[in-house]
Amino acid sequence: MNTTQLNSVITKGELLDHWQGHRRLTRRLIEAFPEKEFFNYSIGGMRTAAEMMMELIAITGPGIVEIATGKTNQLVESFEHGNKKQVFLDKWDEQTEIVNRNWDKITEERFHEKIKSFGEYEGTVHSTIFYFIDNEIHHRGQCYVYLRGLGIEPPFFPQR
């Protein structure tokens, strides 16, 4: 174990496991939505679940690739989906694999490095990763409200 790990609250691997637990839960949330409502249902003028998930898909894989390589990516928050929830599930899985493939390219020493995510959002590597996780939790919470509004029990959130 290196000194960085000895002086850390959690290891880099534990952070990835934590994040992937959230990603598994959000995937189950997408699965729980009826297809039509995933694309059309909203409450109080909020975006649909599909629109929120497009944002999460847009930042996750490209954001980690950007951190791992140092090459700025353009933030593109939309893609063709044909109103098919399966397209979202497939893209969700693709982004999860991109995170897994690129995670080890980010050294622990870089976690405090200042970066500008997508060429415009300033922070550090760790604050940017925390934002990715926090943003996912935020949108998942909104979608939990949608599912409850539809009379559907959302996935049990402690089970990640």
N, C-alpha and C positions, 0 to 999 in steps of 0.2 A: 504494500500500500504506500503511495507517495505522500509527501507532507501536505499537499493540497487536500487530499482526501481526509487526512487526520485532522485538519483544521476546519473541515466543512461540516455543516449540519447534515447534509445528505450528499451522496455521491452523484456524479453525472448520470450514472446508470439508474440510480434510484429516481432521479428527476424524470428520465425518459419513461421508466415504468409508471410513474405517477401520471404523466401526460397520456401515455397510451391507455391507461385505465379510463381516463376521461374520454378519450376517443372511442373506446369500445362502448361506453355508455351512450355517447351521442349517436353512434351508429345504430344502437338498439332503439333510440328515440326516432330516428328516421324510419326504421322498419315499422314502428308502431303507428305511424300516420297512415290513414287511408289515402290512397293515391290522389284523388281529386282534391281533398282538403290540404294536402301537402303543398299544392300549387295555388290554391284559391282562398284558403281560410286565413283571416286575420282578426284581431281585436284591437279596437281603439286606434286605428290608423297605422299600426305597426306593420312591418313587412311580413310577407308570407314566410312560412318555414323554408320553402325552397329558396327564397331570396337570401335569407340568413345563412343557410347552408352553403350557398354559392360563395358568399363572402368568406366563410371559414375554409372552404376548399381552395379559394384563391390565395389565401395567405399562408396556409400550412406548408405544403410541399415547396412552393417557390420561395417562401421565406427561409426555410431551413437550407435550401440549396444556396441561396444568397449568402447566408451566414457561413456555410461550409466553404464556399468557393471565393467569396469576396466580390463576386460579379453581381451588379445590380440587376434586379428583375423588375419588369413593369407589373404593376398590380392590375390584374384583369379579373373583374368580379362577375363575369357572366360567361356562359358557355351554352352550346346547343344541348338540349336535353329532351326535346319532344314531349314534355310533360310526362316523362317516365321516371318514377322514383328509383328504379333500378340503375339508371344512369348515375344518379347521385351516390348510391351505394357503391357502385364500381369505382367512381372517382374518389370516394372516401377511402376505399381500400388502397387505391393507387397512391394517394397522398401519404397514407400510413406507411407504405413501403418506402416511399421517398424519404420520409423522416428516418426510418430505420437504417436505410443505406447510407445516409449522410451524417448521422449522429456522431459516429466515431471520427469523422473528419474534423470535428470541432474539439479542439484541445481544451482542457480545463482552464489553462492559462488565459484563453481568449474570452472567457465568460465575463470579464470586467472590461473588455475592450469596447471603446465607443464605436458605434456604427450608425448608419443612416439607412434604415430599412426601407426598401422600395424607393430609395433615393430621396425620401422626404421625412421619415419618422425617426427622429434622433433618440438614441438611448444607448444601452449597452447590450451585449449579446444576451446576458441573462434577463435584463428587463424586457427585451423584445420577446424572448421565449415565454416569459411570464405573461406578457400581453396576449400572445397567441392562446395560451391556456385560459386566462381570465376571460377573453373575448368569447371563447367557446362555451365556457360555463354560463356567461351572461345570456348568450343566444339560446342555449339549451334551456335555461330557466324560462325564457319567453315561450319557448315551444312547449314546456311543461304546462304552462297556463293554457295554451291552445288545446292540447290534448284533453285537459280537464274540462275546458269549455265544450269540447266535442263529446264529453261523457266517456273518455277513454283513460284508463289508469296508465300513467306514464311508467317507464322502467324505474325500478327501485334504485334510487340514486346511490346508496352506499355500496351497491354491488357493481364494482368496476372491474 
